[in-house]
């Protein structure tokens, strides 16, 4: 695997404050890497460093293994950046899309021909001659994407390109972008604070918080096995409870979590204490405290504390010796007849439980 | 009332018969103030861009000084330029005092802070991420500057109007450094002062009308350019 872009020991300070510290990060050729994290985590700063728009206070940025110093402009012309705002100039949509080509000295006829092709690709060829000031936010962001793709960049950097758009527009554009990225195979880095976007677009996810990289890995791995509590909270693991290991054998670890016993599948767990992590969609609720016949290893009896609608789903907080969050459909909620105070059994597989080690390792 | 009425009638007679001295004075005003405006534009746009985009110690103080300079009293500018170019002054050897060149210098000093101030405001009003976006599109530093100036062209036209208006309408500095020499450094504003001192209100009114029409015409051209460019 060759790293298209790599950072080593990069530190960014501004006005005495340290905004970013990245010991190591590689953007691999052909991958889509999502930088996920809350506002102020340093995602945009990291993207600016990768885009060669901000020089780090310390450390090295390399492009295909070579230091970037002194050839910023030439390298910037092999990349493209899409920001949250579309930042179109006061010209026609077509001239805006062709701008990067004009800056590279591409002839007028070719510029217009290529701009038209990408305008069509994003479904806005009809707006080509319109003033960029007269189009909607969604159309402007499509133009902004076309303006980046028309350059046929080797690296595409996107800084929360959809966060200013309304939900339907945003979903449509994420779909289009996913398709184009798959077709073109352009190495991409995508900043977002939306984990669903990250899950849909990225091969790998890097979670940032407080200016530090907390975890970098394949999207599925980061989502299923967060490295720490911050990452867990950020990738949608809603139940995070401290537990003590009481038994460990044959790939199965039993823990005391609050007043409950939880079994987790794990082959190499050696710590004596752990944070027990569980995604809400991995929990199945059944009414009452009867015996539930399914393959799940864990069946915890509890009481519903709170029911909160969240989008198309419903978030149910259950007290089963420790607070546990489940996510079920509205329809199941009605069928199960659940409400605050209802008795329920929460079931989940041992493989759905992820353990984050805490405290000293046991021999 | 008669004074005004007779004055206006005489003014239109002068305008109608095409008094060559009057027209020459008007043309001189246009040339001197036009030159000063062009020089002030070059200085003001460069300084304005540096102040709008630069990050250096003393930047805020400099912007404050520029804003103060936007209200610089012409007589003070005249005094400074007169002292500098006086025969025994530091630049006396250039023999510029009482020449149109000295008037261009004085008017440039008056107009440049206005153009600088307007430029800082115009560029400061652009989205902060526009420059990174242009760099990211592959712009060199010069290409970036050219594009942001084009993007700010509408408020920059206001800078030209303000600069030219200040230059052509000031009188104190022109009197001091130009000397109001007939056929050489006499411009519309200094002529008006002279004619009023002489009690020749007819000519003063005629000259004032020409001055106003000139300012109006320049602004008409610039405004029509500005409005045609305005997004629909």
Contacts between the chains, C-beta under 8 A, distances in Angstrom:
chain1	res1	chain2	res2	distance
A	48	B	132	7.0
A	51	B	132	7.9
A	51	B	136	5.7
A	53	B	132	4.9
A	53	B	135	5.8
A	53	B	136	6.1
A	73	B	138	7.4
A	73	B	140	5.8
A	76	B	135	6.4
A	76	B	136	6.5
A	76	B	138	5.6
A	77	B	138	4.1
A	79	B	136	7.4
A	80	B	136	6.9
A	80	B	137	7.4
A	81	B	132	7.6
A	81	B	133	7.0
A	81	B	136	3.6
A	81	B	137	7.9
A	83	B	129	5.5
A	83	B	132	7.5
A	83	B	133	5.8
A	83	B	136	8.0
A	85	B	127	6.2
A	85	B	129	6.1
A	87	B	127	6.0
A	87	B	129	6.0
A	87	B	130	5.4
A	87	B	133	4.3
A	89	B	147	6.7
A	89	B	150	7.6
A	89	B	151	5.5
A	90	B	151	5.9
A	90	B	229	8.0
A	90	B	231	6.4
A	99	B	137	5.8
A	100	B	137	4.1
A	100	B	138	5.3
A	103	B	137	6.0
A	103	B	138	4.7
A	103	B	139	5.2
A	103	B	140	7.8
A	103	B	143	5.6
A	104	B	138	5.7
A	131	B	231	5.6
A	131	B	232	6.4
A	133	B	231	3.8
A	133	B	232	7.9
A	134	B	231	6.9
A	134	B	232	6.5
A	147	B	137	7.2
A	151	B	137	7.7
A	151	B	138	7.4
A	157	B	136	7.8
